Amino acid sequence: MPHVVLVHPEIPPNTGNIARTCAATKTELHLIEPLGFELSDRYLKRAGLDYWPYVKLHCHPDIESFYHVQAQRGGRCIGFSVSGTCSHTDFQFQADDWLLFGCETQGLPKAVLAACPATVYIPMAEPGVRSLNLSVSVAIGLFEARRQVGLLP
């Protein structure tokens, strides 16, 4: 099953909404510090509502710690970025992929993007729009990955 990885998320309601999506899909959520908020933040909890007990949450103190866990468990790191090389719908996801998303203001760090064997983007019709909201992007990417690997009814 794909994993969702947020690298340095900054906005509590976005992470709360993503946690709710992960709870609904039984998808593991990995947060890589530093975070722009405390995990006890009321906005984070409000956005996740009462679904936090259903979230398989993992916090990593830094990207190296995350890479260690990812290497032990296997699978590819797929970077989502406006500068990705392939549309998310044209990319062939695998069941054990790790879907990496960057912070709201800067996206994935260049070093993280460079370490990903593949980077994908979500096409947008309006060139004046830089990006989608992080929680929307995660939902789009996660559901496409789940569709492709046969995890949707």
C-alpha positions in Angstrom: 0.0 0.0 0.0 1.4 3.5 -0.8 2.6 5.7 2.0 2.2 9.5 2.2 5.2 11.5 3.3 5.1 15.2 4.2 8.5 16.8 4.2 8.5 19.8 6.6 4.8 20.6 6.5 4.0 24.1 7.7 0.2 24.6 8.0 -1.7 22.6 10.6 -5.1 22.4 8.9 -3.5 21.0 5.7 -1.7 18.2 7.7 -5.0 17.6 9.6 -6.9 17.2 6.4 -4.2 14.9 5.0 -4.3 12.8 8.2 -8.0 12.4 7.7 -7.5 11.2 4.1 -4.9 8.8 5.3 -7.2 7.5 8.1 -10.0 7.0 5.6 -7.8 5.0 3.2 -5.7 3.2 5.9 -2.6 4.8 4.5 0.5 5.4 6.7 1.4 9.1 7.1 5.0 10.0 7.7 5.9 13.5 8.9 9.5 14.7 8.5 10.6 17.4 10.9 11.0 20.2 11.4 7.3 20.8 11.3 5.7 24.3 11.2 3.5 23.4 14.2 3.2 21.2 17.2 1.4 17.9 16.9 -0.8 19.0 19.7 -1.9 22.1 17.7 -5.7 22.6 17.9 -6.0 23.5 14.2 -4.3 20.2 13.3 -6.6 18.3 15.6 -9.7 20.2 14.4 -9.0 19.4 10.7 -8.4 15.8 11.5 -11.6 15.7 13.6 -11.9 12.6 15.7 -10.1 10.4 13.2 -6.6 10.7 14.8 -6.9 7.2 16.4 -7.2 5.8 12.9 -4.1 7.5 11.5 -1.0 5.3 11.3 1.3 8.3 12.0 5.1 8.2 12.0 7.3 11.1 12.8 10.9 11.3 11.7 13.4 13.8 13.2 15.0 14.4 9.8 15.2 13.2 6.2 18.1 10.8 6.9 16.0 9.0 9.6 13.1 8.7 7.1 15.4 7.3 4.4 16.7 4.7 6.8 13.1 3.5 7.5 12.2 3.6 3.8 15.3 1.6 2.8 14.5 -1.1 5.4 10.9 -1.4 4.2 11.6 -1.1 0.5 9.7 0.7 -2.2 10.4 3.8 -4.3 10.3 7.4 -3.2 8.1 9.3 -5.7 8.5 13.1 -5.5 5.4 15.3 -6.3 6.5 18.6 -7.7 5.4 21.3 -10.1 8.7 20.6 -11.8 8.1 16.8 -12.0 9.0 15.0 -15.2 5.8 13.0 -15.7 2.1 13.5 -15.2 0.7 11.6 -12.2 -1.8 9.9 -14.5 0.9 8.7 -16.9 3.2 7.4 -14.2 3.0 3.7 -13.2 2.6 3.6 -9.5 3.5 0.5 -7.5 1.9 -0.8 -4.3 4.9 0.0 -2.1 5.6 3.5 -3.3 6.3 6.4 -0.9 4.6 9.5 -2.2 6.6 12.6 -1.1 5.2 16.0 -0.8 7.0 19.2 0.2 6.0 22.1 2.4 3.3 24.5 1.3 5.6 27.5 0.6 8.6 25.8 -1.1 7.7 22.3 -2.1 10.2 19.5 -1.8 13.9 20.5 -1.2 16.1 20.1 -4.2 18.2 17.4 -2.5 15.1 15.3 -1.8 13.8 15.7 -5.4 17.2 14.6 -6.7 17.1 11.5 -4.5 13.8 10.4 -5.9 14.0 7.9 -8.8 10.9 9.6 -10.3 9.1 12.9 -10.0 5.6 13.5 -11.0 3.3 16.6 -11.4 -0.4 17.2 -11.3 -1.4 18.9 -14.5 -3.2 22.3 -14.2 -5.0 24.1 -17.0 -4.3 27.6 -15.8 -0.6 28.5 -16.1 -1.0 31.4 -13.8 -1.8 29.0 -10.9 1.5 27.9 -9.3 0.2 24.9 -7.4 -2.7 23.2 -5.7 -3.3 23.2 -2.0 -1.1 20.5 -0.3 -4.1 18.5 1.0 -5.7 18.5 -2.4 -2.5 17.4 -4.1 -2.0 14.6 -1.6 -5.6 13.3 -2.2 -5.2 13.5 -6.0 -1.9 11.7 -5.9 -2.9 9.1 -3.3 -6.1 8.2 -5.0 -4.5 7.8 -8.4 -1.8 5.5 -6.9 -4.5 3.5 -5.1 -6.6 3.3 -8.3 -3.6 2.0 -10.3 -2.6 -0.7 -7.8 -6.2 -1.9 -7.4 -7.0 -0.5 -4.0 -10.3 1.2 -5.1 -13.5 -0.8 -5.3 
